[in-house]
């Protein structure tokens, strides 16, 4: 089964830690990161797609992708 997630968050260390945690759980970066500005919050927002292949499992919309 192939899985896809798109992580977003403020451009700070917490976002980098979320990506690092996902990489250490077997996820891989997919494509280039994105960066945009949220004028209401007056902050930069990062985004990064990640993918993971899981053998021996079937996809279900009820999967908690953050725990895989």
Secondary structure, DSSP 8 states (H G I E B T S, - for coil): -EEEEEEEEESSHHHHHHHHHHHHTT-EEEEEEEEEEETTTTEEEEEEEEEEE-TT----TT--GGG-
